[in-house]
Amino acid sequence: MTKGRAHATDLFVAEQPVGLVSDSRWMLERLSTAVWVFDFDHGRVVWANAAALEIWAADTAAELYARDLKNGMSPAVERRLRQYQADFIARDAVFSEMWTLYPRGVPRPLRVRFSGVRLEDGRMAMLCEGRDEAGLPPEALRSADALLHTQLMISLHDRSGRTLYCNPAARASFDANHDQLARRFVRPDDYEALLSGVGTNGEVSLIAEVSTSRGIRWHEMTARACHDPASGQPSILISETDVSELKEAEELAHSRAHHDPLTGLPNRLAMPLLFETLVRRTEETGAGIGVLFIDLDQFKAINDTLGHLQGDAVLMEVSRRLFALRGKHDAVIRLGGDEFLFLAAEEPYEKGRIEELAGQILTQLAMPVQGARRKLMVTPSVGIARFPEQGSDPQLLMQKADLAMYEAKAAGRNQFCVYEERMRHRRDDAMELLADLREGLRRGQIEAYYQPRCSAGDGRIVAVEALARWNHPDRGLVFPSEFIPLAEKAGLVNQVGAMILEQALRQQRIWTEAGFDLAVSVNVSLRQLCEADFSALVCRLMACYDVDPGKLELELTETLLLESNPVVHENLAQVRALGVRIAIDDFGTGYSNLARLNEMAVDCIKIDRSLIGGLPRNEQILRLVIDMCNFMQVRIVAEGIETQAAADWAFAHGCHELQGFLYGRPVPVPELEAMLYSQREEDARADSARHLALGCL
């Protein structure tokens, strides 16, 4: 019987071997080796000798032939049998493997030689020659079975990459490319890395893209140097598993971690890699890189007045416009909030492109953005730093571009500014000032100065506004415009606010005991109102200094009053319930929601100094603002009164109180008290004069 060329008609018809001389039939039956023929397609034994019947625990051949061996067959076994059939057809293959049969549920380990045999109808079947291996240790039997059923792909190759063995899982995965190891790899470099690692260290692990029967997949592979058990020649044993889903999940997580979910642009985490890619290109072409830091001017007002959904729509439109300005090698990054970064390549032949691009950004972003109910104007401030002139570290360049952007804002916004070293010196000075501020807070160097608010009718001081000043031991008096922005960035503004509030309440109590009937107003920031215990702090301090709630006024900005944060609303409601007065500062310059103002029962409105300073040019606007205040029945304070003419106009048009340099600048307590005592003496002289006049009548 020639391997692969035997024909079923030479072996059997129905249940009995036919076509053989009697001696041949006698030899087949008398063989101690179990021999049987398996029909792949029908999953049945179609011929077996006596030894095979014993192996299969069959009483008769007919009973064995009737068994449906596909019933209960594992997918791994079925896959392996199909591989055998294909190899018999393609290359007249012969296999010798350890198998465990389960006749009537009892395990029977065998060493089986498999070869191809044609059935009468031309289909390929399998001739099986089995030798009992019951004496093998359990570990050997279990390892052979595990190798058959495992999803782990195991393959053996000689040092040239020719495949010597594939377990069923590897064979199924590399059906078309299983004969040569190199053909599996999508990138030849991965194959070279595998060979190099095995040759140098005897073992290597890698994750590579491979061509499989399922297409291009990611496999995690471990390759070890070994010897072929059959020939003893140096070989490579590879075990691998499909990690495509894990790789895709990692790439998705990486993409999400490195992209902004709102705009889809790369985010801050992606910046170093994008910058590195640009740098590698500049090394080849000699190009430069511009780092443009972009911040939208007054963007917070859109969120505060129109809501975050409208703000998000603006950010998406800004992103689209910036993306449209990209060159082939540029990158646009959203850093967070309303901050963007534009990485722009500048070829040697296009000097000045960075400044030209900054101008285009100003033009494109200054165009109106269509909102839900109105067109919105958004302008940018842009700071520029250059690689390699101003550094090679991406974070340092971004910091320098950020400093230049703040210069653009300080210069009036809606413009760009190129980094200069003097900006860093100013930054360093600010950082030094911040360190001093922490120490100043600890040492109590932040002091409340007081500016008088006077009655519009007679100019008498009826209230004061507490304003923070810093008595720096070396710099002298430092104004809020210098240190409050630092305090906000460093998270110290609540500490500053609480310190001024406590000083103001303590001083109000002292003045009350001295016989001065004064209200004290204190500015409150958004960060203070976002603290859950702010109202509790106000209540505790008023109780500590026994202050009449009606003599404390908290000043808020228009946009702060419209804040959607529920903590802010709760704090305002609670301090209002204590009897504390609420004033709106800088009124007339922002977006005012009258319904919200009425809902909060505002007590006082302070008209912004810019409106008063615009007299008489904007008299009509001021009249409208005052009419609005009268409609809400609030006390009206005109700020920025510097001339008698402005004071007379404000009094004539219904303002109740006046505040400005005409009546006094913010001063420390002794100077303010000197003004109060002088006013008391004047009042006393006036009373004496009236009494004298009455006595003479």
SULGISUL-V333150 format. One record per backbone hydrogen bond with DSSP energy under -0.5 kcal/mol. NH is the residue of the N-H (numbers start at 1). CO is the residue of the C=O. E is the energy in kcal/mol with one decimal. If there is no record, write none. Layout:
{{NH;CO;E} {NH;CO;E}}
This chain:
{{4;116;-1.0} {5;2;-1.7} {6;2;-1.2} {8;118;-2.7} {10;7;-1.9} {11;8;-1.6} {12;8;-2.9} {13;16;-2.3} {16;13;-1.7} {24;21;-0.5} {25;21;-2.1} {26;22;-2.6} {27;23;-2.5} {28;24;-2.5} {29;25;-2.2} {30;26;-1.9} {31;27;-1.0} {31;28;-0.5} {34;130;-1.5} {36;128;-2.1} {37;47;-2.8} {38;126;-2.9} {39;44;-3.2} {40;38;-0.8} {43;39;-1.8} {44;39;-1.1} {46;37;-2.6} {46;44;-0.5} {47;37;-1.0} {49;35;-2.3} {53;49;-2.0} {54;50;-1.8} {55;51;-2.2} {56;52;-2.7} {57;54;-1.1} {58;53;-2.8} {64;60;-1.7} {65;61;-3.0} {66;62;-1.3} {67;64;-1.5} {69;43;-2.3} {69;67;-1.0} {70;43;-0.5} {71;68;-1.1} {72;70;-0.5} {73;70;-1.9} {78;74;-2.4} {79;75;-2.6} {80;76;-2.1} {81;77;-2.4} {82;78;-1.9} {83;79;-1.7} {84;80;-2.3} {85;81;-2.4} {86;82;-2.3} {87;83;-2.3} {88;84;-2.7} {89;85;-2.0} {90;86;-2.6} {91;87;-2.7} {92;88;-1.3} {93;87;-1.0} {95;114;-2.2} {97;112;-2.2} {99;97;-0.5} {99;110;-2.7} {101;99;-0.5} {101;108;-2.5} {103;106;-0.5} {105;102;-2.0} {106;103;-2.0} {107;105;-0.5} {108;101;-2.9} {110;99;-3.2} {111;131;-2.7} {112;97;-2.8} {112;110;-0.7} {113;129;-2.5} {114;95;-3.3} {114;112;-0.6} {115;127;-1.8} {116;93;-0.5} {117;125;-2.0} {118;6;-2.0} {119;123;-3.0} {122;119;-2.1} {125;117;-3.5} {125;123;-0.5} {126;38;-2.2} {127;115;-3.0} {128;36;-3.2} {128;126;-0.6} {129;113;-2.0} {130;34;-2.7} {130;128;-0.5} {131;111;-2.2} {133;109;-2.3} {136;133;-2.0} {140;137;-0.6} {141;137;-1.6} {142;138;-2.9} {143;139;-2.5} {144;140;-2.0} {145;141;-2.1} {146;142;-2.8} {147;143;-2.3} {148;144;-1.3} {149;145;-2.1} {150;146;-2.6} {153;240;-2.6} {154;152;-0.6} {155;238;-2.4} {156;165;-2.5} {157;236;-2.2} {158;162;-2.4} {159;234;-0.9} {161;158;-2.3} {163;179;-2.8} {164;156;-3.5} {165;156;-1.7} {167;154;-2.7} {171;167;-3.0} {172;168;-2.6} {173;169;-1.8} {174;170;-2.5} {175;172;-0.7} {178;174;-0.8} {181;161;-3.1} {183;180;-0.7} {184;181;-1.7} {185;181;-0.6} {185;182;-0.8} {186;209;-2.4} {187;209;-0.6} {188;186;-0.6} {190;187;-1.4} {191;187;-1.0} {192;188;-2.4} {193;189;-2.2} {194;190;-2.0} {195;191;-2.4} {196;192;-2.5} {197;193;-2.5} {198;194;-2.4} {199;195;-2.5} {200;196;-2.3} {201;197;-2.7} {202;197;-0.7} {202;198;-1.3} {203;197;-0.7} {204;223;-2.1} {206;221;-2.2} {208;219;-2.4} {210;217;-3.0} {211;184;-3.3} {212;210;-0.6} {212;215;-1.8} {213;173;-2.6} {215;212;-1.8} {217;210;-2.6} {219;208;-2.8} {219;217;-0.5} {220;241;-2.7} {221;206;-3.3} {221;219;-0.6} {222;239;-2.6} {223;204;-2.8} {224;237;-2.3} {225;202;-2.5} {226;235;-2.5} {228;233;-2.9} {232;228;-3.2} {235;226;-3.5} {236;157;-3.2} {237;224;-2.5} {238;155;-3.0} {238;236;-0.5} {239;222;-2.4} {240;153;-2.2} {241;220;-1.9} {243;218;-2.5} {243;241;-0.5} {244;218;-0.6} {247;243;-3.1} {248;244;-3.1} {249;245;-2.5} {250;246;-2.7} {251;247;-2.7} {252;248;-2.6} {253;249;-2.8} {254;250;-2.9} {255;251;-2.8} {256;252;-2.9} {257;253;-2.6} {258;254;-1.7} {259;256;-0.7} {260;265;-3.6} {264;260;-2.3} {266;332;-0.7} {267;258;-1.9} {270;267;-1.1} {271;267;-0.7} {271;268;-0.8} {274;270;-2.1} {275;271;-2.7} {276;272;-2.5} {277;273;-2.2} {278;274;-1.9} {279;275;-2.6} {280;276;-2.4} {281;277;-1.4} {282;278;-2.2} {283;279;-1.8} {284;280;-0.7} {284;281;-0.8} {285;281;-2.1} {286;282;-3.1} {288;346;-2.9} {289;387;-2.1} {290;344;-3.1} {291;289;-0.5} {291;385;-3.3} {292;290;-0.7} {292;342;-2.6} {293;291;-0.6} {293;383;-3.0} {294;292;-0.6} {294;340;-3.1} {295;381;-2.3} {296;338;-1.5} {297;379;-3.6} {299;296;-1.0} {301;298;-0.7} {302;298;-0.6} {302;299;-1.2} {303;299;-1.4} {304;300;-2.9} {305;301;-2.4} {306;302;-2.7} {307;302;-0.7} {307;303;-1.1} {311;307;-1.8} {312;308;-2.8} {313;309;-1.9} {314;310;-1.9} {315;311;-2.2} {316;312;-2.4} {317;313;-1.9} {318;314;-2.7} {319;315;-2.5} {320;316;-2.1} {321;317;-2.3} {322;318;-2.5} {323;319;-2.6} {324;320;-1.8} {325;321;-0.7} {325;322;-1.1} {326;323;-1.4} {330;327;-1.0} {331;343;-2.3} {333;341;-3.2} {334;266;-2.5} {335;333;-0.7} {335;339;-1.7} {336;339;-1.3} {339;336;-2.4} {340;294;-2.8} {341;333;-3.1} {342;292;-2.5} {343;331;-3.1} {343;341;-0.5} {344;290;-2.6} {344;342;-0.7} {346;288;-2.7} {350;347;-2.1} {353;350;-1.6} {356;352;-2.1} {357;353;-2.9} {358;354;-2.4} {359;355;-2.1} {360;356;-1.9} {361;357;-2.4} {362;358;-2.1} {363;359;-2.2} {364;360;-3.1} {365;361;-2.6} {366;362;-1.3} {367;364;-0.8} {369;376;-3.4} {371;369;-0.6} {371;374;-3.0} {376;369;-3.4} {378;376;-0.5} {381;295;-2.7} {382;415;-2.3} {383;293;-2.6} {384;417;-2.2} {385;291;-2.0} {387;289;-2.9} {390;386;-2.5} {391;388;-1.5} {397;393;-2.4} {398;394;-2.3} {399;395;-2.2} {400;396;-2.3} {401;397;-2.6} {402;398;-2.3} {403;399;-2.3} {404;400;-2.2} {405;401;-2.1} {406;402;-2.0} {407;403;-1.6} {408;404;-1.9} {409;405;-2.1} {410;406;-2.7} {411;407;-1.7} {412;409;-1.7} {413;408;-2.1} {417;382;-2.3} {419;384;-3.0} {423;420;-1.6} {424;420;-0.7} {424;421;-0.8} {425;421;-1.5} {426;422;-1.9} {427;423;-2.2} {428;424;-3.2} {429;425;-2.2} {430;426;-2.2} {431;427;-2.5} {432;428;-2.2} {433;429;-2.4} {434;430;-2.3} {435;431;-2.0} {436;432;-2.1} {437;433;-2.1} {438;434;-2.0} {439;435;-1.5} {440;436;-3.0} {441;437;-2.7} {442;438;-1.7} {443;439;-2.1} {444;440;-0.5} {444;441;-0.7} {445;440;-3.2} {447;445;-0.5} {447;469;-3.5} {449;447;-0.5} {449;467;-3.3} {450;667;-3.4} {451;465;-2.1} {453;463;-3.3} {454;658;-2.9} {455;460;-2.9} {456;656;-2.6} {459;455;-2.3} {462;453;-2.7} {463;453;-1.6} {464;519;-2.3} {465;451;-2.4} {466;464;-0.5} {466;521;-3.1} {467;449;-3.2} {467;465;-0.5} {469;447;-2.4} {470;478;-2.1} {471;445;-2.3} {471;469;-0.6} {472;470;-1.5} {472;476;-2.5} {476;472;-1.5} {478;470;-2.9} {480;468;-0.5} {482;479;-2.0} {483;479;-1.4} {484;480;-2.7} {485;480;-0.6} {487;483;-2.5} {488;484;-2.5} {489;485;-2.2} {490;486;-2.2} {491;488;-0.8} {492;487;-3.2} {493;487;-1.2} {496;492;-2.1} {497;493;-2.8} {498;494;-2.6} {499;495;-1.9} {500;496;-2.3} {501;497;-2.5} {502;498;-2.3} {503;499;-2.2} {504;500;-2.6} {505;501;-2.3} {506;502;-2.5} {507;503;-2.5} {508;504;-2.3} {509;505;-1.9} {510;506;-1.8} {511;507;-2.7} {512;508;-2.3} {513;509;-2.3} {514;510;-1.4} {515;512;-1.6} {516;511;-3.0} {517;515;-0.6} {518;516;-1.3} {519;462;-1.4} {520;551;-2.9} {521;464;-2.7} {522;553;-2.7} {523;466;-0.7} {524;555;-2.4} {529;525;-1.8} {530;526;-1.5} {531;528;-1.4} {534;531;-1.9} {537;533;-2.1} {538;534;-2.2} {539;535;-2.4} {540;536;-2.5} {541;537;-2.5} {542;538;-2.3} {543;539;-2.0} {544;540;-2.3} {545;541;-1.9} {546;542;-0.6} {547;542;-2.0} {551;548;-2.6} {552;549;-1.7} {553;520;-2.5} {554;581;-2.6} {555;522;-2.7} {555;553;-0.5} {556;554;-0.5} {556;583;-2.7} {558;585;-0.5} {561;557;-1.7} {562;558;-1.0} {563;560;-1.5} {569;565;-1.8} {570;566;-2.4} {571;567;-2.4} {572;568;-2.4} {573;569;-2.5} {574;570;-2.2} {575;571;-2.5} {576;572;-2.2} {577;573;-1.9} {578;574;-1.1} {579;576;-1.3} {580;575;-1.8} {581;549;-0.6} {581;552;-2.4} {583;554;-2.8} {584;604;-2.2} {585;556;-3.8} {585;583;-0.6} {587;606;-2.8} {589;586;-0.9} {592;590;-0.6} {594;592;-0.8} {597;593;-2.2} {598;594;-2.6} {599;595;-2.3} {600;596;-2.0} {601;598;-1.2} {602;597;-1.4} {603;582;-2.3} {604;582;-1.7} {605;635;-2.7} {606;584;-3.2} {607;605;-0.7} {607;637;-2.7} {608;587;-2.5} {611;608;-1.1} {612;608;-1.3} {613;609;-2.9} {614;610;-0.7} {615;612;-1.6} {617;614;-0.9} {618;614;-1.2} {619;616;-1.5} {622;618;-2.1} {623;619;-2.3} {624;620;-1.9} {625;621;-2.3} {626;622;-2.7} {627;623;-2.6} {628;624;-2.2} {629;625;-2.2} {630;626;-2.6} {631;627;-2.1} {632;628;-1.5} {633;629;-0.5} {633;630;-0.9} {634;629;-1.4} {635;603;-2.7} {637;605;-2.6} {637;635;-0.5} {638;657;-2.6} {639;607;-1.7} {639;637;-0.6} {640;659;-0.5} {641;659;-2.2} {642;640;-0.8} {647;643;-1.9} {648;644;-2.8} {649;645;-2.3} {650;646;-2.4} {651;647;-2.4} {652;648;-2.5} {653;649;-1.6} {654;651;-1.4} {655;650;-2.6} {656;636;-1.6} {657;636;-2.3} {658;454;-2.7} {659;638;-2.5} {662;641;-2.3} {663;660;-1.7} {664;660;-1.1} {667;450;-1.9} {671;668;-0.5} {672;668;-2.0} {673;669;-2.9} {674;670;-1.9} {675;671;-1.7} {676;672;-2.1} {677;673;-2.9} {678;674;-2.2} {679;675;-2.3} {680;676;-2.3} {681;677;-2.5} {682;678;-2.4} {683;679;-2.4} {684;680;-2.5} {685;681;-2.9} {686;682;-2.6} {687;683;-2.4} {688;684;-2.5} {689;685;-2.6} {690;686;-2.2} {691;687;-2.8} {692;688;-2.9} {693;689;-2.5} {694;690;-2.6} {695;691;-2.3} {696;692;-1.7} {697;693;-0.8} {697;694;-0.5}}
